[in-house]
Amino acid sequence: MKGFLGIDVSKGYADFVLLNQEGKKLEDTFQLDDTRTGHNLLSSWLIDLPGKYSISELYCGLESTGGLENNWYAALKPVNEKLAVYSVRLNPSVVVNASKAELNTNVTDSESARNIASYLRRYSDKIDYEQQDNVYCAFRSLHTHIQLLIKQKTQVINELKGLVYSSFPELQRYCKDGVPTWLLTMLKHYPTAQKLAKANVKKLEKIPSVTHDKALRLIESAKGSVGSRQSKTDEFIIAHMADEILEKAERIKALKKHLAQNCTGPETKLLETIKGIGSYSAASIMIQIEDINRFKTPKKLISYFGLHPVLRESGDKKVVSRMSKKGRPAMRATLYMCAQTAVLHDEHLKEIYASHRAKGKAHRQAIGVVMHKLLRIVWGVLHSEKPFDPQIDKQNKRKKEKPIEETQHQQIERKRRLQTFDQEAPISRIAYKKRKAHATSQSGETSKKRDLEPEPLDTNILNCL
């Protein structure tokens, strides 16, 4: 007999609910602490299940709770030959939606565990219990920490820019594309215009990227600065911020190097064959994907990371958003940087970028298209286990290419298979124009006009009105 064990994990403990194949609770909810004693008691309880309830297969589910479930997930392993244990991590949102469908409104630890067990029972045929943690999952914490440091660095930079504008606004001309390292080094030693005006030219030249002429210009600008904040406190905080940014930059660089050198495998090597994806980017992508077999089609992978366009159609209104952005932002951030590099070094992706720019798309819109394409390429490379070949991608594109008008007409014909357009239908003006455009294109007399105007009303009808 099959059993379904729902585990609701909290910080330091977990609630357990056991259901049979009919959805009946076999025993009252029990709670165990996340300690060695609690894990040993769980193992003993699992050993008794075959004799107590004649359970030979146990399916266990835990919600992904940011790592709190890891210890319990590791503890769920086969304890003897009489009981086969299968465990899986579940997305909390799918469990919540399933419980709402059953009209379960109570929110307690016990009810949450029961909802998890009920979800396992109802959708057992759709859950993949064979997914296991791979080498890339172990680096998720490191990758998250790097993203946190990058975010903190950006916050400090933005705050520093505001202070520099009040103390030495003439430096803003050097901060159009971020704050360069040489400027941070200079601010560390000369945080205000008053301090820089008294600086020695030869000492200023020792800063990398600061030439003799640039040093003279900086000192001259400092002497004529209109900055209003020149106090000792301002000097201290600006110097401290500049030092903190430099320190975080070095730490981020070291962590990225460690991740790129250690988070490796056959998948990362394949991804590095795609121009624009380096060793760190390949590791970052695989940490987010984990196992490509989770995604049966490239569309599922693209939707998972929020790179698909969202279509909203209702009646006469039809709006396409730029990008759904419903997936993990870390993946989109990585792909954005990869796309920026790819359009410079890969001829195939450069052509795609140029073609969309020619259609009137802005730079970031065209980069979004390249990001979408890169993720499709990533799926193809990982599934085929072959290095990226632009020619294969071009051939696949030619096979799938269909005129947009033809596709739209096919959709209309399929929807109207039971009834053709009725001229007596009380439709709106916009719907009338759409139907007329469809009829005209079918007759082979399609006009190049963007909007087909409706036919003028009969003058006799006008006279009667």
C-alpha positions as CSV (number, residue, x, y, z in Angstrom):
1,M,0.0,0.0,0.0
2,K,1.1,3.6,-0.7
3,G,1.4,6.2,2.0
4,F,1.7,10.0,1.6
5,L,3.7,12.0,4.2
6,G,3.3,15.7,4.3
7,I,6.0,17.6,6.1
8,D,5.5,21.3,7.0
9,V,8.9,22.6,8.0
10,S,9.4,25.5,10.4
11,K,12.5,26.9,12.0
12,G,13.8,24.2,14.4
13,Y,10.9,21.7,14.0
14,A,8.5,20.1,11.5
15,D,4.9,18.8,11.5
16,F,4.1,15.4,10.0
17,V,0.8,14.1,8.5
18,L,0.4,10.6,7.0
19,L,-2.4,9.9,4.6
20,N,-3.4,6.6,2.8
21,Q,-4.4,6.2,-0.8
22,E,-8.0,7.2,0.0
23,G,-6.9,10.4,1.6
24,K,-7.7,9.3,5.2
25,K,-5.4,10.4,8.0
26,L,-3.8,7.3,9.5
27,E,-2.8,8.9,12.8
28,D,-2.8,12.3,14.5
29,T,-0.3,15.0,13.5
30,F,3.0,14.8,15.3
31,Q,5.8,17.2,15.6
32,L,9.6,16.6,15.8
33,D,12.5,19.0,16.5
34,D,15.3,19.4,14.0
35,T,17.9,17.7,16.2
36,R,19.6,14.4,16.3
37,T,17.0,13.0,18.7
38,G,14.2,14.2,16.4
39,H,15.8,12.6,13.3
40,N,16.4,9.3,15.2
41,L,12.7,9.3,16.2
42,L,11.7,9.9,12.6
43,S,13.8,6.9,11.5
44,S,12.3,4.7,14.1
45,W,8.8,5.8,13.1
46,L,9.6,5.0,9.4
47,I,10.8,1.5,10.3
48,D,7.4,0.7,12.0
49,L,5.3,1.8,9.0
50,P,5.3,-1.5,7.0
51,G,4.1,-3.6,10.0
52,K,1.7,-0.9,11.5
53,Y,-0.1,0.2,8.3
54,S,1.1,-2.3,5.6
55,I,2.8,0.6,3.7
56,S,5.4,-0.6,1.3
57,E,5.9,2.7,-0.6
58,L,6.1,6.1,1.2
59,Y,5.9,9.4,-0.8
60,C,7.2,12.4,1.2
61,G,6.8,16.0,0.3
62,L,8.4,19.2,1.7
63,E,7.9,22.8,0.7
64,S,11.0,24.7,-0.4
65,T,11.6,27.1,2.5
66,G,14.9,28.7,1.7
67,G,17.0,25.8,3.1
68,L,15.1,25.0,6.3
69,E,13.9,21.8,4.6
70,N,17.4,20.5,3.8
71,N,18.1,18.6,7.0
72,W,14.7,16.8,6.9
73,Y,15.1,16.1,3.2
74,A,18.5,14.4,3.9
75,A,16.9,12.4,6.8
76,L,14.3,10.9,4.5
77,K,16.1,7.9,3.1
78,P,15.2,4.2,2.9
79,V,15.5,2.6,6.3
80,N,15.0,-1.1,5.4
81,E,14.1,-3.3,2.4
82,K,10.4,-3.4,3.3
83,L,9.8,0.3,2.8
84,A,10.6,2.3,-0.3
85,V,10.9,6.1,0.5
86,Y,10.6,8.7,-2.2
87,S,11.0,12.4,-1.3
88,V,10.5,15.6,-3.2
89,R,10.8,19.4,-2.7
90,L,7.6,21.2,-3.7
91,N,7.0,24.8,-4.8
92,P,4.9,26.3,-2.0
93,S,2.6,28.2,-4.5
94,V,1.4,25.0,-6.1
95,V,0.5,23.5,-2.8
96,V,-1.4,26.6,-1.7
97,N,-3.3,26.7,-5.0
98,A,-4.3,23.1,-4.7
99,S,-5.5,23.6,-1.1
100,K,-7.6,26.6,-2.3
101,A,-9.2,24.3,-5.0
102,E,-10.3,22.0,-2.1
103,L,-11.7,25.1,-0.3
104,N,-9.2,24.7,2.6
105,T,-9.0,28.2,4.2
106,N,-7.4,27.4,7.6
107,V,-3.7,28.1,7.9
108,T,-2.0,26.1,10.6
109,D,1.1,23.9,10.6
110,S,-1.0,20.8,10.9
111,E,-3.3,21.9,8.0
112,S,-0.3,22.8,5.9
113,A,1.3,19.4,6.4
114,R,-2.1,17.8,5.5
115,N,-2.3,19.9,2.3
116,I,1.2,18.8,1.2
117,A,0.2,15.1,1.7
118,S,-3.1,15.7,-0.1
119,Y,-1.2,17.3,-3.0
120,L,1.1,14.3,-3.2
121,R,-1.9,11.9,-3.3
122,R,-3.8,13.9,-6.0
123,Y,-0.9,14.6,-8.3
124,S,1.4,11.6,-7.7
125,D,1.5,10.9,-11.5
126,K,2.8,14.4,-12.2
127,I,5.5,14.7,-9.5
128,D,9.1,13.7,-10.4
129,Y,10.6,12.0,-7.4
130,E,13.8,11.1,-9.3
131,Q,15.2,14.7,-9.1
132,Q,18.2,14.7,-6.9
133,D,20.6,17.5,-5.8
134,N,23.5,17.8,-8.1
135,V,26.9,19.4,-7.9
136,Y,25.5,22.8,-8.8
137,C,23.0,23.0,-6.0
138,A,25.8,23.1,-3.4
139,F,27.0,26.5,-4.8
140,R,23.6,28.2,-4.6
141,S,24.4,29.8,-1.2
142,L,27.6,31.2,-2.5
143,H,25.9,32.5,-5.6
144,T,23.2,34.1,-3.5
145,H,25.9,35.7,-1.3
146,I,27.6,37.2,-4.3
147,Q,24.3,38.7,-5.5
148,L,23.7,40.2,-2.1
149,L,27.2,41.8,-2.1
150,I,26.6,43.2,-5.5
151,K,23.3,44.7,-4.3
152,Q,24.9,46.2,-1.3
153,K,27.7,47.7,-3.4
154,T,25.2,49.3,-5.7
155,Q,23.3,50.8,-2.7
156,V,26.5,52.3,-1.3
157,I,27.5,53.7,-4.7
158,N,24.1,55.4,-5.1
159,E,24.5,57.0,-1.6
160,L,28.0,58.0,-2.3
161,K,27.0,59.8,-5.5
162,G,24.5,61.9,-3.6
163,L,27.2,63.0,-1.1
164,V,29.8,63.7,-3.8
165,Y,27.3,65.9,-5.6
166,S,27.0,68.1,-2.6
167,S,30.7,68.1,-1.7
168,F,32.4,68.0,-5.1
169,P,29.8,68.2,-7.9
170,E,32.5,68.6,-10.6
171,L,33.3,64.9,-10.3
172,Q,29.9,63.9,-11.7
173,R,31.3,64.1,-15.2
174,Y,33.4,61.0,-14.4
175,C,30.4,59.0,-13.0
176,K,28.2,58.7,-16.1
177,D,28.8,54.9,-16.4
178,G,29.3,54.2,-12.7
179,V,32.0,55.2,-10.3
180,P,35.5,54.2,-11.7
181,T,38.1,52.6,-9.5
182,W,40.6,55.5,-9.8
183,L,37.9,57.9,-8.6
184,L,37.1,55.7,-5.5
185,T,40.8,55.5,-4.7
186,M,41.1,59.3,-4.9
187,L,38.1,59.8,-2.7
188,K,39.5,57.5,-0.2
189,H,42.5,59.8,0.3
190,Y,40.9,63.1,-0.8
191,P,37.2,62.9,0.0
192,T,36.3,66.6,-0.5
193,A,37.2,69.4,-2.9
194,Q,38.8,71.3,0.0
195,K,41.1,68.3,0.6
196,L,41.9,67.7,-3.0
197,A,42.8,71.4,-3.6
198,K,45.7,71.0,-1.3
199,A,46.9,67.7,-2.8
200,N,50.4,67.1,-4.3
201,V,50.3,66.5,-8.0
202,K,53.0,63.7,-7.8
203,K,51.0,61.9,-5.1
204,L,47.9,62.1,-7.2
205,E,49.7,60.7,-10.2
206,K,50.4,57.5,-8.3
207,I,46.7,56.5,-8.5
208,P,46.2,54.2,-11.5
209,S,44.6,55.8,-14.5
210,V,45.4,59.3,-13.3
211,T,47.8,61.1,-15.6
212,H,49.7,64.3,-15.0
213,D,47.3,66.4,-17.0
214,K,44.2,64.7,-15.3
215,A,45.8,65.4,-11.9
216,L,46.2,69.1,-12.7
217,R,42.6,69.3,-14.0
218,L,41.3,67.7,-10.8
219,I,43.2,70.0,-8.5
220,E,42.1,73.0,-10.6
221,S,38.4,71.9,-10.4
222,A,38.7,71.4,-6.7
223,K,40.0,75.0,-6.2
224,G,36.9,76.4,-8.0
225,S,34.4,73.8,-6.7
226,V,30.9,75.0,-5.7
227,G,30.5,72.1,-3.2
228,S,28.7,73.0,0.0
229,R,29.6,70.1,2.2
230,Q,33.2,70.3,3.4
231,S,33.0,69.3,7.1
232,K,35.2,66.7,8.8
233,T,32.1,64.4,9.1
234,D,31.6,64.6,5.3
235,E,35.3,63.8,4.7
236,F,35.0,60.8,7.1
237,I,31.8,59.3,5.6
238,I,32.9,59.8,1.9
239,A,36.3,58.2,2.6
240,H,34.6,55.4,4.5
241,M,32.1,54.7,1.6
242,A,34.8,54.8,-1.0
243,D,36.9,52.3,1.0
244,E,33.8,50.0,1.5
245,I,33.0,50.0,-2.2
246,L,36.6,49.1,-3.1
247,E,36.6,46.3,-0.5
248,K,33.3,44.9,-1.7
249,A,34.6,44.9,-5.3
250,E,37.6,42.9,-4.3
251,R,35.5,40.5,-2.3
252,I,33.1,40.0,-5.1
253,K,35.9,39.4,-7.6
254,A,37.5,36.8,-5.3
255,L,34.1,35.0,-4.7
256,K,33.3,35.0,-8.5
257,K,36.7,33.5,-9.2
258,H,36.2,30.8,-6.6
259,L,32.8,30.0,-8.0
260,A,34.0,29.8,-11.6
261,Q,36.9,27.5,-10.7
262,N,35.0,25.1,-8.5
263,C,31.4,25.1,-9.9
264,T,32.3,23.1,-13.0
265,G,31.0,20.1,-14.9
266,P,30.3,18.9,-18.4
267,E,27.3,21.2,-18.6
268,T,29.3,24.4,-17.9
269,K,31.9,23.4,-20.5
270,L,29.1,23.1,-23.1
271,L,27.7,26.5,-22.1
272,E,31.1,28.1,-22.5
273,T,31.1,27.2,-26.2
274,I,28.4,29.9,-26.6
275,K,30.0,33.2,-27.3
276,G,29.0,35.7,-24.5
277,I,28.9,33.0,-21.8
278,G,32.1,32.8,-19.7
279,S,33.1,30.4,-16.9
280,Y,31.3,32.5,-14.2
281,S,28.2,33.0,-16.3
282,A,28.0,29.3,-17.1
283,A,28.3,28.4,-13.4
284,S,25.6,31.0,-12.5
285,I,23.2,29.6,-15.2
286,M,23.6,26.0,-14.1
287,I,23.1,26.9,-10.5
288,Q,19.7,28.4,-11.5
289,I,18.8,25.5,-13.9
290,E,20.2,22.7,-11.7
291,D,19.0,19.9,-14.1
292,I,17.9,20.6,-17.7
293,N,15.7,17.5,-17.6
294,R,13.3,19.5,-15.4
295,F,12.3,21.4,-18.5
296,K,10.9,19.2,-21.4
297,T,10.8,22.1,-23.9
298,P,12.6,25.4,-24.3
299,K,9.3,27.2,-23.7
300,K,9.1,25.7,-20.2
301,L,12.6,26.9,-19.4
302,I,11.9,30.4,-20.8
303,S,8.6,30.6,-18.8
304,Y,10.3,29.5,-15.6
305,F,12.7,32.4,-15.8
306,G,10.2,35.0,-16.9
307,L,11.5,35.7,-20.4
308,H,8.3,35.0,-22.2
309,P,6.0,37.7,-23.5
310,V,2.6,37.9,-21.8
311,L,-0.4,38.0,-24.2
312,R,-3.6,39.5,-22.9
313,E,-6.6,39.2,-25.2
314,S,-10.2,39.9,-24.4
315,G,-12.8,40.9,-26.9
316,D,-11.5,43.7,-29.1
317,K,-8.4,44.3,-26.9
318,K,-5.1,42.6,-27.4
319,V,-2.0,43.8,-25.6
320,V,1.5,42.1,-25.5
321,S,3.7,43.0,-22.6
322,R,7.5,43.3,-23.1
323,M,8.5,40.6,-20.7
324,S,6.7,38.7,-17.9
325,K,9.6,38.9,-15.4
326,K,8.0,36.3,-13.2
327,G,11.0,34.1,-12.8
328,R,14.2,34.5,-10.8
329,P,15.8,37.9,-11.4
330,A,19.3,36.5,-10.9
331,M,19.0,34.5,-14.1
332,R,17.8,37.5,-16.1
333,A,20.6,39.6,-14.8
334,T,23.2,37.0,-15.9
335,L,21.6,36.6,-19.3
336,Y,21.4,40.3,-19.8
337,M,25.2,40.7,-19.4
338,C,25.8,37.6,-21.6
339,A,23.5,39.1,-24.3
340,Q,25.4,42.4,-24.2
341,T,28.7,40.5,-24.9
342,A,27.2,38.1,-27.4
343,V,25.9,40.8,-29.8
344,L,29.5,42.1,-30.1
345,H,31.3,38.8,-30.7
346,D,28.8,36.3,-32.2
347,E,27.8,37.0,-35.8
348,H,24.6,34.9,-35.5
349,L,23.2,36.8,-32.5
350,K,24.5,40.0,-33.9
351,E,22.3,39.5,-36.9
352,I,19.3,38.8,-34.7
353,Y,20.0,42.0,-32.7
354,A,20.4,44.1,-35.8
355,S,17.2,42.8,-37.4
356,H,15.1,43.7,-34.4
357,R,16.7,47.1,-34.2
358,A,15.9,47.7,-37.8
359,K,12.2,46.9,-37.0
360,G,12.2,49.9,-34.6
361,K,12.9,48.2,-31.3
362,A,15.0,50.0,-28.7
363,H,18.4,48.7,-27.5
364,R,17.0,47.0,-24.4
365,Q,14.1,45.5,-26.3
366,A,16.4,44.0,-28.8
367,I,18.7,42.7,-26.0
368,G,15.6,41.1,-24.5
369,V,15.1,39.2,-27.7
370,V,18.7,38.0,-27.7
371,M,18.3,36.9,-24.0
372,H,15.3,34.9,-25.1
373,K,17.3,33.3,-27.9
374,L,20.3,32.6,-25.7
375,L,18.1,30.7,-23.3
376,R,16.7,28.6,-26.2
377,I,20.3,27.9,-27.3
378,V,21.2,26.9,-23.7
379,W,18.3,24.4,-23.6
380,G,19.4,23.0,-27.0
381,V,23.0,22.6,-26.1
382,L,22.3,21.0,-22.7
383,H,19.7,18.6,-24.1
384,S,21.8,17.5,-27.1
385,E,25.0,17.5,-25.1
386,K,26.8,19.0,-28.1
387,P,28.7,22.3,-28.4
388,F,26.9,25.3,-29.9
389,D,26.8,25.4,-33.7
390,P,25.2,28.5,-35.2
391,Q,24.6,26.7,-38.5
392,I,22.3,24.1,-36.7
393,D,20.4,26.9,-35.1
394,K,19.9,28.7,-38.4
395,Q,18.6,25.5,-40.0
396,N,16.2,24.9,-37.2
397,K,15.0,28.5,-37.5
398,R,14.3,28.1,-41.3
399,K,12.3,24.9,-40.7
400,K,10.0,26.6,-38.1
401,E,9.6,29.9,-39.9
402,K,6.0,30.6,-40.9
403,P,4.5,33.8,-42.1
404,I,2.8,35.6,-39.2
405,E,-0.3,36.3,-41.3
406,E,-0.6,32.7,-42.2
407,T,-0.4,31.6,-38.6
408,Q,-3.1,34.1,-37.6
409,H,-5.4,33.0,-40.4
410,Q,-5.0,29.4,-39.3
411,Q,-5.9,30.3,-35.7
412,I,-9.0,32.2,-36.9
413,E,-10.1,29.3,-39.2
414,R,-9.7,26.8,-36.4
415,K,-11.7,28.9,-34.0
416,R,-14.5,29.5,-36.6
417,R,-14.7,25.9,-37.8
418,L,-18.3,25.5,-36.6
419,Q,-19.5,28.8,-37.9
420,T,-18.1,31.3,-40.4
421,F,-18.3,35.0,-39.8
422,D,-21.9,36.1,-39.8
423,Q,-22.5,39.6,-41.3
424,E,-25.5,40.1,-39.1
425,A,-23.5,39.7,-35.9
426,P,-23.8,42.8,-33.6
427,I,-20.0,43.3,-33.4
428,S,-17.9,46.4,-32.6
429,R,-16.2,48.6,-35.2
430,I,-12.8,47.1,-34.4
431,A,-14.0,43.6,-34.7
432,Y,-15.7,44.5,-38.1
433,K,-12.3,45.8,-39.4
434,K,-10.6,42.6,-38.3
435,R,-13.2,40.4,-40.0
436,K,-13.0,42.4,-43.2
437,A,-9.1,42.2,-43.2
438,H,-9.4,38.5,-42.8
439,A,-11.9,38.1,-45.7
440,T,-9.8,40.4,-47.9
441,S,-6.6,38.5,-47.3
442,Q,-8.4,35.2,-48.0
443,S,-9.6,36.5,-51.4
444,G,-6.0,37.5,-52.3
445,E,-6.8,41.2,-52.4
446,T,-5.0,42.3,-49.3
447,S,-4.2,46.0,-49.1
448,K,-1.0,47.3,-47.7
449,K,-3.0,49.6,-45.5
450,R,-2.5,49.1,-41.8
451,D,-6.2,49.5,-41.0
452,L,-8.9,48.6,-43.4
453,E,-11.7,51.2,-43.2
454,P,-15.3,50.0,-43.2
455,E,-17.4,50.4,-46.2
456,P,-19.5,53.7,-46.3
457,L,-23.2,53.3,-45.4
458,D,-25.8,53.5,-48.2
459,T,-27.1,57.0,-48.6
460,N,-30.7,55.7,-48.6
461,I,-30.1,54.3,-45.1
462,L,-28.7,57.6,-44.0
463,N,-31.8,59.4,-45.2
464,C,-34.0,57.1,-43.2
465,L,-32.1,57.7,-40.0
